[in-house]
Amino acid sequence: MRNKLIPFALLAFATPALAQDAPAGKMTVIDGESVKRDEPPPHGNIGMSTAYRYSDAVPGRAMEFRKRVLHVGAAIGAHKLAHDEVYYVLSGEGEAFSGDRTESVKAGQAIYFFAGETMGIRQKGAQPLALIISYPLATRAKN
């Protein structure tokens, strides 16, 4: 049921074709398949992932909103944050770490990381780890 609600949460975005023509500040809707790509995860290229870069298609945005599915054995490597970030676990299991602290995470949990923290997250178990990741941009995007 939870995964069926995700498309409704994405109604605040637009399809890439519409996003290119839409003026900044207008509602846009983005289809996940149109922004989906397989790539190594950021910050270390540890394993493989599927990225859904929803907000890249939104002109004039002030934040990032992405889905990333870490395939088995993959991780977003340790990196220092310049801004607060929120990771929401859609499915799977993982370990989030910051400094010397490591916590197991699972579906339905959110991890709030603060600016200045060195953090990362890795997939654990037999299933991929699906995450929603959101954070503010330093300046409003021009696209």
Buried (B, 14 or more C-beta within 10 A) or exposed (E): EEEEEEEEEBEEBBBBEBBEEBEBEEEBBBBBEEBBEEEBBBBBEBBBBBBBBBBBBBBBBEEBBBBBBBBBEBBBBBEEBEBBBEBBBBBBBBBBBBEEEEEEBEBEEEBEBEEEBEBBBBBBEEBBBBBBBBBBEEEEBEE
